[in-house]
Amino acid sequence: MPEITTPVKNIKVQLRDWITGRDEIDIQRPIIAMKFQISQLGVGKGEIDVGEASEKSKEVAIEKVVISVEGKTDDILNAVLDMHREDYLFVMTEIDKVISGNFTNPKSERANGGTKSEK
């Protein structure tokens, strides 16, 4: 499991290096769970709080991807949310990389003969 260190407070955060399809669905659910009502006249009504959906999706992503913060596995969501803004944004960028499948695991690259920049 890869470990990153935040740039401001040097907090060690252990991340999963991949997610399951089920994790992807759970992370996207708050954003795509929009409900519409269609009246007899065919007029649709729908309501969604985009900010709330985005916030919930980020919370689920943190819970799915972050394994530990400074070795602690309890209350991970609050540990990440309470970080210095720059550290929080750094962690969220790395979480996004895991979710998108673009996370670079330094250990696996070294095992395969180095990183692209080292070749």
Backbone torsions as a table, in degrees:
resi	resn	phi	psi	omega
1	MET	NA	127.0	-178.2
2	PRO	-70.8	150.3	177.0
3	GLU	-124.5	133.7	176.2
4	ILE	-114.5	160.3	176.5
5	THR	-125.1	126.7	-176.6
6	THR	-69.2	150.6	-173.0
7	PRO	-74.5	-27.4	-174.5
8	VAL	-93.5	-57.0	-175.3
9	LYS	-99.1	2.1	179.3
10	ASN	53.3	46.5	179.0
11	ILE	-85.7	130.1	178.3
12	LYS	-84.9	125.7	-178.3
13	VAL	-126.6	123.2	178.4
14	GLN	-96.0	130.0	-178.1
15	LEU	-119.0	153.1	166.5
16	ARG	-71.7	152.6	178.8
17	ASP	-100.9	4.2	174.9
18	TRP	-160.7	161.7	176.5
19	ILE	-125.3	162.3	178.1
20	THR	-88.4	168.2	173.7
21	GLY	-60.5	-38.4	178.5
22	ARG	-62.7	-40.4	176.9
23	ASP	-60.7	-44.8	179.3
24	GLU	-57.6	-44.8	179.5
25	ILE	-62.7	-45.3	179.8
26	ASP	-61.4	-39.7	-179.7
27	ILE	-68.0	-39.9	-177.8
28	GLN	-80.9	-21.7	-174.1
29	ARG	-51.6	-47.4	-178.6
30	PRO	-60.5	-30.2	-177.5
31	ILE	-80.0	-38.0	-174.9
32	ILE	-97.4	-0.5	-177.6
33	ALA	-85.9	59.6	179.7
34	MET	-93.4	135.9	180.0
35	LYS	-111.6	137.9	177.3
36	PHE	-123.5	145.5	173.0
37	GLN	-115.4	135.4	179.3
38	ILE	-115.3	124.4	-179.5
39	SER	-79.6	175.8	179.6
40	GLN	-63.3	-23.5	-179.8
41	LEU	-85.6	0.1	178.7
42	GLY	83.8	8.2	179.4
43	VAL	-86.5	127.5	-178.0
44	GLY	-92.3	144.7	173.9
45	LYS	-124.9	136.3	176.8
46	GLY	-150.9	151.3	179.8
47	GLU	-146.9	133.9	175.8
48	ILE	-150.6	139.2	174.5
49	ASP	-93.3	100.7	-174.3
50	VAL	-61.7	-39.5	179.1
51	GLY	-62.3	-43.8	179.8
52	GLU	-66.0	-40.8	179.3
53	ALA	-63.7	-42.5	179.5
54	SER	-65.1	-43.2	179.0
55	GLU	-61.5	-45.4	-179.7
56	LYS	-64.3	-39.9	178.7
57	SER	-62.5	-40.9	177.7
58	LYS	-64.5	-41.0	179.5
59	GLU	-62.2	-43.5	179.2
60	VAL	-64.5	-41.0	179.1
61	ALA	-60.4	-43.9	178.0
62	ILE	-60.0	-46.7	-177.7
63	GLU	-65.7	-32.0	-178.5
64	LYS	-81.2	-32.6	-170.6
65	VAL	-101.3	-38.7	-176.4
66	VAL	-79.9	125.9	-179.8
67	ILE	-91.1	-44.3	-179.3
68	SER	-155.1	156.7	174.5
69	VAL	-125.9	116.9	-175.6
70	GLU	54.2	37.0	177.2
71	GLY	82.1	-5.7	-178.8
72	LYS	-94.6	136.1	-178.0
73	THR	-107.8	-0.6	179.4
74	ASP	-99.9	146.9	178.0
75	ASP	53.7	43.3	-178.5
76	ILE	-61.4	-41.3	-178.7
77	LEU	-55.6	-51.1	-179.3
78	ASN	-67.7	-33.2	177.4
79	ALA	-61.3	-41.3	179.1
80	VAL	-73.8	-44.4	-178.7
81	LEU	-64.9	-27.5	-178.9
82	ASP	-87.1	1.0	179.0
83	MET	-69.6	158.4	169.6
84	HIS	-50.7	143.2	-175.3
85	ARG	-51.2	-46.7	-177.9
86	GLU	-65.2	-37.4	177.2
87	ASP	-67.2	-42.9	177.7
88	TYR	-58.8	-47.5	-179.4
89	LEU	-63.9	-36.9	176.9
90	PHE	-61.9	-47.9	179.7
91	VAL	-62.6	-43.0	-179.8
92	MET	-63.6	-36.1	176.8
93	THR	-63.4	-42.4	178.8
94	GLU	-68.4	-37.6	175.8
95	ILE	-61.6	-44.2	178.3
96	ASP	-59.5	-37.1	178.2
97	LYS	-64.6	-40.7	178.4
98	VAL	-63.5	-46.5	-177.3
99	ILE	-63.4	-39.9	-178.6
100	SER	-80.3	-7.6	-179.9
101	GLY	84.7	13.5	-178.0
102	ASN	-108.5	17.0	-179.9
103	PHE	-72.7	133.5	179.6
104	THR	-98.8	113.9	178.2
105	ASN	-89.6	106.8	-176.3
106	PRO	-56.3	-36.9	-178.3
107	LYS	-65.0	-43.7	-178.0
108	SER	-69.6	-32.0	177.9
109	GLU	-68.1	-41.4	179.0
110	ARG	-63.2	-37.6	179.6
111	ALA	-66.1	-25.0	-178.8
112	ASN	-98.0	19.8	174.8
113	GLY	98.0	18.8	175.7
114	GLY	103.8	168.1	178.4
115	THR	-79.6	167.9	-179.2
116	LYS	-60.1	-37.5	-179.0
117	SER	-71.8	-20.1	178.5
118	GLU	-83.9	-14.7	-176.0
119	LYS	-86.8	NA	NA
